[in-house]
Amino acid sequence: HLLPGAQEERLAAERRLFDLEQSDALGGAFTSFVGKMAGVWGRLALVLHAADPASIPGEVTRELARAATRLVFDYLIPSAARVY
């Protein structure tokens, strides 16, 4: 369950991803990769939640959601941009 702050973070990440998908500057393969990132974001948020010993079971916080966003936008997408 995403707490309200985490839900806001998810929506903001999805908007950023949608904007990236609309740009075809790096080609179709990169666009396809970016299209998968919303699902990856959710999986990362769940993994980070499970790995955090201080988290309340079943509740993903804004902080964990932001960590998932940082992983996607600061590491995964820049790495993919170099590849594609």
C-alpha positions in Angstrom: 0.0 0.0 0.0 1.4 3.4 -1.0 0.8 6.1 1.6 -0.5 9.4 0.2 3.0 10.9 0.0 4.3 7.9 -1.9 1.3 8.0 -4.2 2.2 11.6 -5.1 5.8 10.5 -5.8 4.5 7.7 -8.0 2.3 10.1 -10.0 5.2 12.6 -10.4 7.5 9.8 -11.6 4.9 8.6 -14.1 4.5 12.1 -15.5 8.3 12.5 -15.9 8.5 9.1 -17.6 5.6 9.9 -19.9 7.4 13.1 -21.0 10.5 11.1 -21.7 8.6 8.6 -23.8 7.2 11.4 -25.9 10.7 12.5 -26.9 12.1 10.3 -29.7 15.6 11.9 -29.5 17.4 8.6 -28.6 15.3 6.3 -30.7 12.6 3.8 -30.4 14.6 1.3 -28.3 15.2 3.9 -25.6 11.6 4.9 -25.7 10.6 1.3 -25.2 13.0 1.0 -22.3 11.5 4.1 -20.7 8.0 2.7 -21.1 9.0 -0.2 -18.8 10.3 2.1 -16.0 6.9 2.7 -14.4 6.7 -1.0 -13.5 10.3 -1.0 -12.5 9.6 2.0 -10.2 6.9 0.0 -8.4 9.1 -3.1 -8.0 11.9 -1.0 -6.7 9.6 0.7 -4.2 8.5 -2.7 -2.9 12.0 -4.1 -2.7 13.2 -1.0 -0.8 10.2 -1.3 1.5 11.0 -5.0 2.2 14.7 -4.2 2.8 14.0 -1.4 5.3 13.9 -2.8 8.8 12.2 0.4 10.1 9.3 0.3 7.7 5.8 -0.6 8.8 4.6 -3.8 7.0 2.4 -3.1 4.1 3.0 0.7 3.9 5.4 2.3 1.5 6.5 5.7 2.6 7.3 8.9 0.7 11.0 8.4 1.5 11.1 5.0 0.1 9.2 6.1 -3.0 11.7 9.0 -3.5 14.5 6.5 -3.2 12.9 4.4 -6.0 12.5 7.6 -8.1 16.2 8.5 -7.6 17.3 5.0 -8.7 15.2 5.2 -11.9 16.1 8.8 -12.9 19.6 9.1 -11.5 20.9 5.7 -12.4 18.8 3.5 -14.7 17.7 6.0 -17.3 21.2 7.7 -17.7 22.8 4.3 -18.0 20.2 3.3 -20.7 20.7 6.6 -22.5 24.4 5.7 -22.8 23.6 2.3 -24.2 20.9 3.4 -26.6 
